[in-house]
Amino acid sequence: MKQSSAIARAVYIHVPFCLHHCGYCDFALVANRDHLIPQYLQALDNELQAHRRTVGDVVQVDTVFVGGGTPTHLSPDTLQTLFQLIRQHFQPTVDAEISVEANPDGLDTERLDVLKENGVNRLSLGVQSFDDAVLRTLERTHTGAQAFETVQRCRQWIPNVSLDLIFGVPCQSLTSWQQTLGVATSLPVRHISTYGLTFEKDTPFFRREQHGQLKRTPDELERQMYLDAISKLTDAGLRHYEVSNFAQPGFECRHNMVYWNADEYFAFGPGAACYLNGVRRTNVRSVVRWLKAWQQSESAVEDSEELSNEEKAREAIMLALRMRQGLNVRAFEQRFGLNFAELTGAALQQHLDAGFLTHQADHVSLTTEGLLIADTVISDFL
């Protein structure tokens, strides 16, 4: 059955290559295996060709997000080939947001030229910190000075630069975090994302923590770091629009808004998950297994789930509550044909009474206290 190109207007491409696999990262990627890059491009081409046979034509999209991994780890020529593959199957609109993730090291003039030539207008830099001691703990391969210089240089090619920052790192003091926020807000960036460090199972950081080699940041300190981020970034003119994200007005990440609005999207590459026609399909996370499947033009989908209307509605609640504007109850009920109060039941009242949620007019949203335990509050609505 052919799918209408009007359904999904966003596409994600996963590039699973890095110079180094940082100990806290649990993304689908490989490090120091660049010999697989030609095979990756061929496999990606095969996956895109299979998609094309399903939809029957080039799909017009409003957002393209090339993530990883580190997409800019690819050579300039390989980056060019990647964008050629994407454009064979997806046509960005005139005002499309085209985002690429990058690390400060290795982002040279040649790569920036390729990005600009291919219409990239948003660069997401994995800076994480401007403190060299914190960067060493995180096993990052750049220094704070390199990150600072890279941000300033990138603006000559791509004016819309976003920074990723991490707090709650072992050895990171409140002063160190405040200094990183100060440096970040002194730079000409449009968007900043702040994430508390997590110890994901099966990562080296998780194992080191289990063996007492790494110590988690105390909850109270991590709480204060997050509150400081909200205070300092909003004071700098960035609007807090999602639990972890801050942007100048008009520079919110449009691609991620697709996710938070529970809209549909295409996704390709190892570990990538698409959401089309109410069905979520997730590719195998193993880069090698994904490669082997698509080299033989066999599907690499590992999991497929068709959501019921109620499941869609519950996910929409969960995603909308991540947004600072929260959930528009009237729009939600019109979209899903369900009664919000009946669907949320005791969970809604419990979190309203506890002061973690507020219900004003037609909107339900997290309070400041709710933001501090957002994942816990939100999970109660699934």
C-alpha positions in Angstrom: 0.0 0.0 0.0 1.5 3.4 -1.0 1.7 6.0 1.7 0.7 9.6 1.1 3.6 12.0 1.1 1.4 14.4 3.1 1.5 12.2 6.2 5.0 12.7 7.4 6.9 16.0 6.8 10.1 15.2 8.7 13.0 12.8 8.2 15.8 11.6 10.4 19.0 10.0 9.1 21.3 8.2 11.6 25.0 8.2 10.9 26.6 5.7 13.3 30.2 6.7 13.2 32.4 8.4 15.8 36.1 8.9 16.5 35.6 7.6 20.1 32.7 5.9 21.8 32.2 8.0 25.0 31.6 5.9 28.1 28.2 7.4 29.0 26.8 7.1 25.4 24.3 4.3 24.6 23.5 5.4 21.1 23.7 3.0 18.1 27.2 3.7 16.8 30.7 2.3 16.2 34.1 4.0 16.7 37.3 3.5 14.8 35.6 1.4 12.1 35.7 3.8 9.3 36.2 0.9 6.8 32.5 0.3 7.2 31.5 3.8 5.9 31.3 2.7 2.2 29.1 -0.2 3.2 27.0 2.1 5.3 26.3 4.4 2.3 25.3 1.5 0.1 23.0 0.0 2.8 21.5 3.4 3.4 20.9 3.8 -0.3 19.1 0.4 -0.3 17.0 1.4 2.7 16.0 4.7 1.0 15.3 2.8 -2.3 12.9 0.5 -0.4 11.2 3.5 1.1 10.9 5.1 -2.4 9.2 1.9 -3.7 6.6 2.3 -0.9 5.8 6.0 -1.3 6.3 6.1 -5.1 7.8 9.5 -5.3 10.1 12.1 -3.8 8.6 13.3 -0.5 8.6 16.9 0.4 9.7 17.6 4.0 9.8 20.6 6.3 12.7 19.2 8.5 15.7 17.0 7.9 17.8 15.9 10.9 21.1 14.1 10.4 22.2 12.7 13.7 24.4 10.1 15.2 27.0 9.2 16.0 28.9 12.1 14.6 27.8 12.9 11.0 30.7 15.2 10.5 33.1 12.4 11.2 32.5 11.5 7.6 35.0 12.9 5.1 33.9 16.0 3.1 33.4 13.8 0.0 31.4 11.2 1.9 29.3 13.9 3.5 28.5 15.2 0.0 27.5 11.7 -1.1 25.2 11.4 2.0 23.3 14.6 1.1 23.0 13.5 -2.5 21.3 10.2 -1.3 19.0 12.2 0.9 17.9 14.6 -1.8 17.2 11.7 -4.2 14.3 10.8 -2.0 13.4 13.8 0.1 12.9 17.4 -1.1 13.2 20.0 1.6 10.8 22.9 1.3 12.2 26.4 0.6 12.2 27.3 4.3 13.0 23.8 5.6 15.1 23.3 8.8 18.1 21.1 7.9 20.0 20.1 11.0 23.3 18.3 11.4 24.9 17.1 14.7 28.6 17.7 15.0 31.5 17.6 17.5 33.8 20.6 18.0 36.9 18.6 16.9 37.2 17.7 13.2 34.7 20.3 12.0 37.0 21.9 9.5 36.4 24.4 6.7 35.9 21.7 4.1 33.2 20.0 6.0 31.5 23.3 6.8 31.6 24.2 3.1 29.8 20.9 2.3 27.2 21.6 5.0 26.5 25.1 3.7 26.4 24.0 0.1 23.7 21.4 0.9 21.4 23.9 2.7 22.3 23.0 6.3 20.9 25.9 8.3 21.1 24.5 11.9 24.2 23.0 13.5 23.9 21.1 16.8 27.3 20.9 18.5 28.1 18.3 21.2 30.1 20.7 23.4 28.9 19.2 26.7 31.2 21.5 28.8 33.8 24.2 28.6 35.6 22.8 31.6 38.5 20.6 30.5 38.4 18.4 33.6 34.7 17.6 33.0 35.4 17.0 29.3 38.1 14.4 30.3 35.7 12.7 32.7 33.2 12.5 29.8 35.9 11.1 27.6 35.4 13.9 25.1 38.2 14.5 22.5 38.0 18.3 22.5 39.0 21.0 24.9 36.9 23.9 26.2 39.0 26.3 24.2 38.5 24.3 21.0 34.8 24.3 21.6 34.7 28.0 22.1 36.7 28.6 18.9 34.6 26.2 16.9 31.3 27.9 17.9 32.6 31.3 16.8 34.0 29.9 13.5 30.9 28.0 12.6 28.7 31.1 12.7 30.5 32.3 9.5 28.9 29.3 7.7 25.8 28.4 9.7 24.2 31.2 11.8 21.9 29.0 13.7 24.1 27.1 16.2 22.8 25.0 19.1 24.9 23.7 22.0 24.4 20.5 24.0 25.6 20.7 27.6 25.7 18.0 30.3 25.4 18.5 34.0 25.6 16.1 37.0 29.0 14.8 35.8 31.2 13.1 38.5 33.8 15.7 39.6 31.7 18.6 38.3 31.1 21.3 40.8 28.3 23.8 40.8 30.8 26.5 40.1 32.1 24.6 37.1 28.6 24.2 35.7 27.8 27.9 36.3 31.0 28.9 34.4 30.1 26.6 31.5 26.6 28.3 31.4 28.3 31.7 31.4 30.6 30.8 28.5 27.7 29.3 26.6 25.6 32.4 27.0 28.5 34.7 25.9 28.6 32.9 22.5 26.4 33.8 19.5 24.2 30.7 19.8 20.4 30.5 19.2 19.7 27.3 21.1 21.0 25.4 24.1 20.1 21.9 25.3 21.0 20.9 28.9 20.9 17.2 29.9 21.5 15.6 33.3 24.1 12.8 32.9 22.5 9.3 33.0 24.2 6.0 33.7 22.6 3.8 31.1 22.7 0.1 31.5 25.5 -1.7 29.5 27.6 1.4 29.1 31.1 1.7 30.6 29.9 4.5 32.9 27.2 2.2 34.3 29.7 -0.6 35.0 32.2 1.8 36.5 29.5 3.2 38.8 28.5 -0.3 39.8 32.2 -1.0 40.8 32.5 2.2 42.7 34.8 3.8 40.2 32.4 6.7 39.4 30.1 8.4 41.9 26.8 9.8 40.9 26.2 13.5 41.6 24.0 14.0 44.7 20.4 14.7 43.9 20.3 18.1 45.6 23.3 19.3 43.6 21.9 18.0 40.3 18.6 19.7 41.1 20.4 23.0 41.8 22.4 22.7 38.5 19.2 22.3 36.6 17.6 25.3 38.3 20.7 27.4 37.6 20.4 26.4 33.9 16.8 27.6 33.8 17.7 30.9 35.6 20.8 31.8 33.6 19.6 30.7 30.2 16.3 32.5 30.5 18.1 35.6 31.8 20.2 35.5 28.7 17.1 35.7 26.5 16.6 32.1 25.7 13.0 30.8 26.1 12.6 27.6 28.1 10.3 25.7 25.7 10.9 22.1 26.6 12.2 20.3 29.7 15.8 20.2 28.4 15.7 22.9 25.7 16.1 26.7 25.5 16.0 28.9 22.4 15.7 32.4 21.2 12.1 33.0 20.0 11.7 31.5 16.6 14.7 29.2 16.9 13.1 26.2 18.6 14.2 23.0 17.0 11.4 22.4 14.5 12.4 18.8 13.9 12.1 17.9 17.6 8.8 19.7 17.8 7.5 17.0 15.4 8.3 14.4 18.0 6.8 16.4 20.9 3.6 17.1 18.9 3.2 13.4 18.3 3.3 13.9 14.6 4.6 11.3 12.1 8.1 11.1 10.7 10.5 9.0 8.6 13.7 7.6 10.0 16.6 5.6 8.4 19.8 4.0 9.7 20.7 1.6 12.5 18.6 2.1 15.6 16.4 4.6 13.9 12.7 4.6 14.7 10.0 5.9 12.3 6.3 6.6 13.0 4.1 6.3 10.0 0.4 5.6 9.6 0.1 5.0 13.4 2.8 2.3 13.3 6.2 2.7 15.0 9.0 0.7 13.4 12.5 0.5 15.0 15.6 -0.7 13.2 18.1 -3.0 14.8 20.6 -1.1 16.9 23.6 -3.2 15.9 25.4 -1.3 13.1 26.8 -4.6 11.7 23.4 -6.4 11.7 21.8 -3.4 10.0 24.5 -3.3 7.4 24.3 -7.0 6.6 20.5 -6.8 6.2 20.4 -3.8 3.9 23.4 -5.0 1.9 21.1 -7.9 0.9 18.1 -5.5 0.5 16.4 -7.1 3.5 14.5 -5.1 6.0 16.4 -4.3 9.2 13.2 -3.6 11.2 13.5 -5.3 14.6 10.3 -4.1 16.2 7.0 -3.0 14.8 4.0 -1.8 16.8 0.7 -0.5 15.7 -0.7 1.9 18.3 -4.4 2.0 19.2 -6.1 5.4 19.5 -5.8 5.3 23.3 -2.1 4.5 23.0 -1.6 7.3 20.6 -3.4 9.6 23.0 -1.4 8.6 26.0 1.9 9.1 24.1 0.6 12.5 23.0 0.0 13.5 26.6 3.5 12.3 27.7 5.2 14.2 24.8 3.1 17.4 25.2 3.9 17.6 28.9 7.6 17.9 28.1 6.8 21.2 26.5 6.6 24.2 28.8 3.3 25.3 27.2 2.0 21.9 28.1 -1.0 20.1 26.7 -4.0 21.9 25.1 -6.9 19.8 26.5 -9.5 21.0 24.0 -7.2 20.4 21.0 -6.3 17.0 22.5 -9.9 15.9 22.8 -10.7 17.0 19.3 -7.7 15.1 17.9 -8.3 11.8 19.6 -12.0 11.9 20.4 -11.3 11.0 24.1 -12.2 12.7 27.3 -8.9 13.9 28.9 -10.1 13.8 32.5 -11.5 10.2 32.1 -8.3 9.1 30.4 -5.9 10.5 32.9 -8.0 9.7 36.0 -6.3 9.6 39.4 -2.8 10.3 37.9 -3.8 13.8 36.9 -5.4 14.7 40.2 -2.5 13.2 42.2 0.1 15.4 40.4 -2.2 18.5 40.6 -2.6 18.0 44.3 1.2 17.4 44.8 2.0 20.6 42.9 3.8 19.0 40.0 1.2 19.9 37.5 -1.0 23.0 36.9 -4.3 23.2 35.1 -5.1 26.7 33.8 -7.9 27.3 31.3 -7.4 24.6 28.6 -3.7 23.9 29.4 -2.1 21.3 31.7 1.6 21.8 32.2 4.5 21.0 34.6 5.3 23.3 37.4 8.8 24.2 38.3 8.7 21.4 40.9 7.3 19.1 38.3 10.1 19.9 35.9 12.6 18.5 38.5 11.0 15.1 38.3 9.5 15.3 34.8 10.2 11.8 33.7 8.5 10.4 36.8 5.4 12.6 36.4 5.1 12.0 32.7 5.5 8.2 32.9 2.3 8.0 35.0 0.2 8.9 32.0 1.4 6.0 29.8 
